[in-house]
Amino acid sequence: MPKISFFDRLNRFDFVYFKNLITEGRKLLNMQERRRGTRYVVSFPVRVKWKDEDGKQITEEGLTENVGPRGTLVYLPRHLPNVGSKVKLTITENPEDEISVPAEVLRLERNASHPQAALQVTKQFTLWKEKVWDYAAEVLEKEQPEEYEDW
């Protein structure tokens, strides 16, 4: 049996390490950002409706945390729908012109003090973009930066 030198072992280790590093890097690339546009940090009042496992209609009111071109992250203080649930998302910012779209729950943040649901709009993308996402951009554009006082 041939004797393997320290340097031969080191090179084999480096190759295996490098190969694993590349494999992990490819996995990370596949997990790259999938959002399709800017998320605006804006708080709009919302109403979310869905049916629970028993078929009971649940209605929860909350606030958006941020708004993107295809969805939103919402704070719902009492109940959260399950991941994968179909919901009806209504932006109630303007009572004269409420915007309702169907959405799906992508993920949940079950923080006891600030529960959130990430919702992806499943239809009526143009309505969402024009009436909610573009409006969020306008709202933020009109905001004046806070004046900082020197102490």
N, C-alpha and C positions, 0 to 999 in steps of 0.2 A: 504494500500500500504506500503510495507516494506521500511524502511529508508535505503538508500545506503550510506555507510560511505565514507569518503575521500579516504581511502586505496582501497576500492572496485573500485571506479572510476579510481583511478590511475592504478590499475592492468588492468582494461579493456582498458584504454588508451594505456598502454604499449603493450598489446596484439595486438591492431589494428595497432599501430605504427610499431611493430615488423613484423606483417604480411605484411604491405605495404613495409617495408624495404626489406623483402625477395622477394616480387614480383618484386620490382625494380632491385634488385640484379640479379634475373634470366633474366630479360630483358637485363641487361648489359652483362651477360655471353653469351647470344645469339648474341650480337653485337661484340663478341671478334674478334681479329685479324684474317683475312681470307687470308692473304698473304701466299704464299707457299715457300718463301725463302727470302734470303737477297736482299735488294734493294741497288744498287750501285749508289752513287751520282757521275754521270759522264755526261759530255755534248757532245753528238754526234749530228751532223747536221741531220735533218729529213725533209722529204717531206710527207705531208698528203693530200690525195685526197678524196673527197666525193661529193655527190650531195645534193644541198640544197632543200628546200620545193618545189621549182619550177622545179626541175630536172636539174638545171644548175650545171655543173661541177665546183667545187672549188678546187684550189690547193694552199696550204699554206706551206711555209717553216719555220722551227723553229729549236729548240734545245731540246734535252732531258734534264730533270731536274734530273731524276733518272731512273734506269733500273732495273726491276725485272725479275724473271724467266718466267712470263706470261704476262708482259706488261710494260708500261712506263708512266711517267708523262712528258708531253711535253709543252714547251712554244711556243705558236703560236701568234705572235705579232699583227696580223690584224683581222683575222676571226676565230671563233670557231665553230666546228660542234655541232649539238644538241645532248643532252644526248640520248643514244640509237641508234645513227646513226652508220651505217657500213662505215668504212673508209679503205683506202689502206695506210698502213704505210710503208714508205721506209726509211731505215737508209742509209744516203749518205756519211758516214765517209770515205769509200774507193770507189772512183768513178769507179775503175776497178771491184768492187765486191759489188754492191749495194744489200741490202737485203730488199725484199718487202714481207709483210705479211698482211693478212686481220685482222682487229681489230674492236672493238666496243667501243664507247665512254661511259665510266661508270659515270663520273662526270666532272663538270667544275668548275674552279675557275675564276670568272669574275672580277678579279682585273684589273682596267683600265690600270695600269702601267705594269702589268705582267700577262696577261691572260694565263691560262693553261687548258689542257685537260688530264684526266686520261684515258688511252687506254688499253684495254685488248685484247691480241692476241686471235683470235678465231680459227685459223688453223695454221698448220706448226709450232707447238710448238718446235719440235726438231731443226728445222732450227733456230728459234729465240734463243733458249737456247745456241746452239753451236756457232752461228755466232755473237750474240749480247750480251747476258748475260754473257757467259763465257769470251768473249772478253773484256767486261767492267771490269771483275775481273782481267784479265791480265793487262789491262791498269793501273788500280789502284795499282796493286802489284808492277809495275815498277816505279811508282812515288816515288821520294825521298821526305822525309819530309822536310819542310822548316827549315832553320837554324834560330834560334832566336838570336837576338843580344841584349846584355844587354846595356841599355842606361845609 
